[in-house]
């Protein structure tokens, strides 16, 4: 087995110091072999190892690649690095399968950037140690500061590096020496802090900027950014849309007075779009739609040849609002505009696929999910969503395979545990269902769906007390969880408590009327000696599901 030693100290090369060294060894070998693997993972390799970009041309490109940095308004989210790590792991596995096993000793792993720490974890989890063994070597960290590659950190979404390096530069800089540069860096650093859930530090930076900055446009930027913290905080309990409205109105007031039409159209449009999110949080979807339309009108009038990403984001946001307002065809048209403007950007295919799925158009939804798989490094959500399509089509094996892959890519993806546990329970594999429910609860202990699945497993295995406790906890967290009410009703019916069973089924039907729930209530009503009420439920069930044979047989008996 070949052995190499790699220093992962982030101070040597910033994010992906370890990855760049590993790829520097493997990518030239793969290119020489003609395997085609580097082209399949061009995004991941180019992001992690910029020095290899001349050797690995960009095969998958988006609109941002051809625009000046000032027009790239979409900054990658914090989860992108997990997708990159999974793609890199698949490249390494594919290459080593051809060339033979490798042992990598990683020194200074404790000093690695979070991108490399995440990659090492993914490599250890996803690759057979007989193929790749990653061992930890000694630590002797260097004393240089982290490289100040701020453009790379921002463009690639390397938020921890931006926060660490940017904060150090801000502390060492004097605002008076370069007010514009200082403010631009502060906004980037604060955005990175928000992305890694350090919103209090981001808010402190904006407050500091307000004490120094008097330029109107820059003060508008700080007001907008503060509003976004207040509506997007990772802790929902700390969101405050009313205070956010006050801040975003200040931004709108300032940018609406900018004298240059193009500058006003962009900055005011940006602020109006942010205000739309605030209005959504306040439950005012129509008001939000008006704001996005106003931003689109500004862009159409004064930004005809500039900021195409800004315009496509507005179309995508309006699509979300139209879907929320019950106007799905218009929403699909707006998603289509966004995708046509940047066919290489994967996220909006996912959003459109979800809408198509809800509309009962599975073939089109599948095409969108598989477009995401082609255009992006491994995207757990795309596989999870495809699993739902396969499950609905009766393809349990395909659905299970997609859920397996989802959890291989992201073991913290709690909804995948819910659905896979459900498949196990439906096929009688209760031990596997319990394992998935418990694994999911270890990740998301307050997930009501996982608690409900656990209740179903306990019930199927005859532990009524434990099942009831799980259902009760699920309903404490989500009183509208129909499956938990139905499960509790079944428990009550099994012990002959018809009154409680009817009460729980009534709560379930208050949330969602369905033929299945009505049929179940009719069974309890007949057992309780109430045949006329049972017949009424069966008649309504027949209206909802006229081809249901069980309902038809039951009607013939009452």
N, C-alpha and C positions, 0 to 999 in steps of 0.2 A: 504493500500500500504506500503510495506517495505521500510525503509529509511536507507541509509548508508552514512557515511561521508568519503571522500578520499582526502588526501593531494597530490596534483599534482606537488609540487616543485621538479624540475628536480635535484636539488642538493641532494635530498634524495636517488634517485635511478637511475638517468640518464634518458635516453630515456624510454618511456613507464612506468614511475613511476606510473601514474594513471592506465594505462591498467593492469599492473601487480597486483595491489591491487584489481581491479575489478575482474580480472580473478581468483585471489586467493580465492575470495568468490564464484564465479559461477562454476568454473571448477570442484572442488570436488563434488559439488551438482550434476552436470551433469554426472560425472562418477558414482556416487552412484545410479543415476536413471537408468543407462544403456541406455541412449538415443542415444549414438553413436556420438553425436555432437562433442566432443573433437577430435575424430579421423578424422572427416571430415575437421577440421580446425587446424591440427597439426602444419603446418608451421607457421601460424599466432601466435598460442599460445606459441610455443617454442621460437619464435623470441621476443615476447613481455614480456614473463614471464619465464626467464631461470630457476627459482626455480621450475617450474612445469614440467620441462622436464622429470624427473623420472616417473611422473604420466601419461605423454602423449608421448608415443613412436613416433619416426619419421616414419610415414607411407609413405610419399612421399619424396623420397631421390634422390639427384643428385650425380654425380661423386665427386664433391668437398667435400662431407661429409666424404669421405673415404681417403682423401689425406692430407699430411702435409700442413700446412698453406703456406709454401713457394711456393707450386705448385698451389695454388688457385689464378689464375691470373685474374679471372673475379670478379670485385667488383660491387655489385648491384647499379643500377642507382637511381637517386633521386625519380623517380616515384614509386619505390617499396613500400615505406611506405604507399602510398594511397591504393595499393592493400592489404597490411596487414590490414589497417584500415577498409576497406570494408569487408574483411573476418571476422575480429573480430566483426563488427557490425552484420553480419549475424549469427555468433555464439550466440551473446547476444540476438538477436531477437528470434532465435530458442529456446533458453533455457527459456527465460521469457514467451514465448507463452505457455510453459508447466507448469511453476511454478507460474506465476502471476506477476503483475506489480511491478516496483521498482523505487524509487526515489533516485538519487545520488546527494549529495551536494559535489561539488568539491571546495576545498580551494586552494589558491595559484595558480589559473588557469593562472594568468598573468606570473607566474614563471615557467610554464610547458615547457618541451622540445617541439619543433615543432611536434614530433611524437604524443604526447598526445594532443596538440592543434588541430591537424588534426583529430585525432580519435574523440574527443569531437564534432567537427563540423560534422563529418560523422554520429555519433550517433544521433545528433539532426536532421539532414536532413533526415535520412533514417528510423528511428524508430518512430512509433506513440507515442506521449507524454503520451497517456493513458497507454502505455506499459512500457516505460522508460522515466522518467523525469530527465533531467540533469540540476541542479541548481548551480549557482556560489555562493560560500561562501566567507568568508573574506580572506584577504591575510596577512600573517606574514612570509615572506621568511626567510629561514635559512641562516646562514653565513658559511656554509662549501662549499669547492669548489666542482665542478662537479666531480663525480667519474672518475678515469683514466682507464676505461675499454677499452683500445684501440683496442684489438683484436676483441671484440664484436662489437664495433662501425664500424670497417672496414669490418668484415665479413657480417654484416647485412645491411650495407649501411646507417648507422645512421650518416649522413654527418655533420649535424649541431653540434651534440655532439662532433664528432671528431675534428671539427674546433675549437670549444670553448675550450674544454679540452686540445687538443693538442697544441694550441697556447699558453695557459697558461703554459704548461710544457716546451715548447721551450723557452719562455721568462725566466723561472726560472732555466734553465739548462745551463751548460757550455759545449760548443762543445768539449773542450779539455778533459773533464772527460770521455766521451764515444762517440768518433766520429761516430762509426758505428750506435749506437742506436739513436744518434741525427739525423743523416742523414735519417735513416729509418722512424723516426717519422715525420720529415719534409716532406718527400715524401707523407706520408699518409695524413698529414694535408693539403698539397697543393692540393692533389687529391680531398679531401673533399670540399675545397674552390671552386675548379672548378665545382664540381657537384652542388653546390648551387649558381652558377653564380656569384662568387666573384673572377673572373679570375685575376684581377689586383693584389689582395693580394697574390694569388698563384704565379704569376710571380715574385713578390717581394721576396717571400721566395726562389724561385729558384736562383734569382740573389744573395741573401744573401749567399746561399750555395756555389755558384761559387766563392765567395770571400774567403771562408774558406776551401773548399774541393780540394784536389789535387789528390786523388785516381782516376785512369783513369776510372774504371768501374762506379764509382759514378758520375763523371763528365759526362759520357755518359748518365746516367739516367737523369741528369738535362737537358742536351741538348735535349734528346728525349721528355721529359715532356714539355719543352718550345715550341717545334715544335707542340705538340698536342694542346696546348692552341691556337696557331696561326691558326690551321685549324679547330678547333671545337668550337671556341668562340660562346657563345649563341647569340651574336649580329653579324649577317653575315657581316655587314659593317666593322667589326674590324678583320675579317679573312684576313690572308696574307700568301697564300701558297708559295710565293717566299721566304719570310724570313723563313718560316717553313722549306723549303728545305735546306736552309743553316744550320739550327740548326740540322736537322735530319741527314744530311750528316756528321756533326761532330760526332754524336753518332755512326753512322755506321763505320766511320773511326777508332774510338777508339775500339769498340767491335770486329771489325774484327782482331784486333791484340792481343786479349786475348789469353794466351798460353794454357789454359786448354780446350780440345776439347768440353767437355760437357758444360762448362760455356760459351764458345764462341758460340756454337750452339744455346743455349737458348737466350742469350742476343742479339747476332747479329740477330737471327731470329725475336726477338721482335722488334728490331729497323727497320729491313727490312719491317716488317708488317706495322709499323707506317709510313715508307716512302711511302708505297703503298697508304695509305690514302692521303698523300700529293700529290702524282701523280694523284689520282682521282680528287682532287680539282683543279689540273692544267689541267684537261681534257685529261689525258694520261692513258687511261684504260689499254691498252696493256702493257705499262711499269709497271703499278701497278701489273698486273698479273704475269709478269716475277719476280718481287720482292717477291711476295707471294710464287711462285714456288721455288725460291731459299731458302726461309725460310723453306718450307716443305722438301726440299732436305737435308738441314742441320739437321732438326729434325729426319728425317728417318735414317741418317747416324750415328748420335751421341747421340740421345735421345730416343733410342728404348724402354727403360723401365722407362722413367721419363717424367714428364710434359705432361700428356695426354690431359689436358685442353688446353694447348698451341697449341697442334697439331690440336685438333678439332676446335679451333677458326680459325686457318689458313685455314682449309677446308671450314668452313662457309664463311670466307671472300673471298676465291677463288670462292665459289658459287655465291656470290653477283657480283663479277667481271665478271664471265662467263655469268650471266644473262644480265648484262649491255652490254656485247659484242655480244649478240644475239646467245648464245650457251646454250639454256635452258636445254637440256637433260644432258649435262655435269654438269650444275649447280645443277640439281636435284640429280645427283649422289654424288656430294660433300656435299650437304645438308644431304643426306642419311648417308654419312660417319660420319658427325658431330653428327647426332641424334643417330646413332648406338653406338657411343662412350659414349654418356651420354643420355640415353633415358628419364631420369628424369628432364632434363633441358628444360623449355618450349619455350624459345625464338626462337629457330631455327625451331620448328614446325610452328610458325607464319610466319616466312620468307618463308619457303617452301610452306605453304598454299597460300601465296600471289602469288608466282610464278605459282603454279598449277592453281589458279584462272585466271591469265592472259593467261594461255595456254588453257583455256576452258575445264578444268578437274574438274568440281565442286564437284563431289563425293569425290575425293581425297583431295581437298582443305578443304571440310567440315570435313573430318576425322582429318586433322591436326589442324584446329581451335578448334575442340572439345577435342583434346588431350591437348591443352593449358588450356582449361577450367578444365580438370581433374587434371592436374599436378600443377597448380598455384593457389595462391589466386586470387580473382576476377580480371580479366585482361580485361579492357574496350575494347582494340583493337580487341580481339578475338570475342566479341559479335558484334562489329561494322562490322568486316569483314564478319561474318556469315550473317549479315543483307543484305549485298550486294549480297551474293549468293541467299538468299531467294527472294530478289527483282527481280533478274534476272530470277528466276524460276516462277515468277508470284505470289509468296506468299506474298502479301502486308501486311497481318496481322502479319505473322511471322517476316517480316522485320521490321515492326513498333514496335513489342514487343522487338526485339533485340536492336533497337535504343533507345527505352524507357529505357532499362536496362543499355545501355552504358552511357546515360546521368544521370541515377541514380547513377552509379558508379563514374562518372566524369563529373560534370556540365560544365567543361571548355573544353570539347571535341568538338571543333568547327565543324569538318566535320560531326558529327552526327546531328547537327542542320541543316546543308545543306541538308542532305539526308531525314531527317524526314520532313522538310519543303517541299521538293520536292514531297514526298508521299502525304502530305496534299493538295498541289496544284493540283496534278494529280487527286485527288478525289473530288476536288471542295471545300475543307475546307480551304478557303483562309484566314479566320481570324486566324486559327491555324497556317497556313503557315507563316503569318506575325509575329505572336508571336515568332515562332522559329527563323525566320530570325533576328528579333530584339534582341532576347536573345543571339543568336550567335554573333551578331555584338557587343554586350556589352562585350563579352569575347575577340573577335578578330575583332576590328573595321576596319582593313585593309584587311579582307578576301574577295577576289574578288568573290568567289563562293556565299557567303552569300549575297553580294550586287546584284549579278545576280538573285538570288532567289527572293530577295526583288523587283527587277525590274519586274520579272514575275508576282508577286502578284499584284503590282501596275497596271500593264498592264491589267491583268484579271479583275480588279475592275474598269477599265475605267479611271485611272489617268495617262494619257499619259505623261504629263510633269514630274511627279515624277518618272515614269518608266524610261524615257530617262535619267534622272539625275543619277539614280542608275546604269543603264547600262554604262553610260559614266565613272562613278567612278570606276566601275569594270574593264573597259578596260584600264583606266590609270594605274591600279595596275597590270593587266595581259593582254597585248595586244593580246595574243593568246587564249583568252577565247571564244571559238566558240559559246557557248550558248548566250553570251552577244551580239556578232555581229548579230546572228540570231534574237534575241529579238529586237534589234534596227531596223533591216531590216523589221520586221513585223510591227513595229510602223510606219515606213516610208511608207510602202505599204498601211496601213490603212488610211493614210491621203493623198494618191495619189501621193506621191513623189517617182516615179519609179526609178529615177536616183540614189537617195540616197539608196533605198532598194537594188538595184543591186550592188552598191559599197560595202555595208556592207556584202551582201551575198558572194561577191567575196573575201573579206577579210577572211570570215569564211572558204570558200573553199580552200584558200591558205594554211590554217592551217591544215584542215582535209577534204578530199573529202568523201562525203557520199551520198547515194541515197536520203535521206531526204532533204539535202540542195539543191541538184540538182533539185529535184522536186519543192521545194519552189521557186527556181530561175526561173524555167520554168513557174510557175504561174505568176510571176512578168513580165517576158518577154512577155508572151501572152497579159497581161494587157497593156503593153507598145507598143503593135503592132509589135512585133518581133517574129513571129511564127517559122521561120526557126531556130533561135538561141534556142528557147524554145524546138524544136524538138531534137536538138543536145543534150541538157541537159537531156531530157527524155531518149534518146537512151543510154547515158552513165549511167543514173540511172538504166536502165533495165539491163545493164551489171553487175552492182554492186549488184542489188537485183532483179533477174529474176522472183521471185515469188510475187513481190509487185503488188497487184491488182490495187492500185491507179495509179501507173505508167503505167500499161497496159491500163487502161481506158483512161488516158490522151493521150497516144500515138495514140489511135484510133481516137481521136478528132482533132489531128493536121495534 
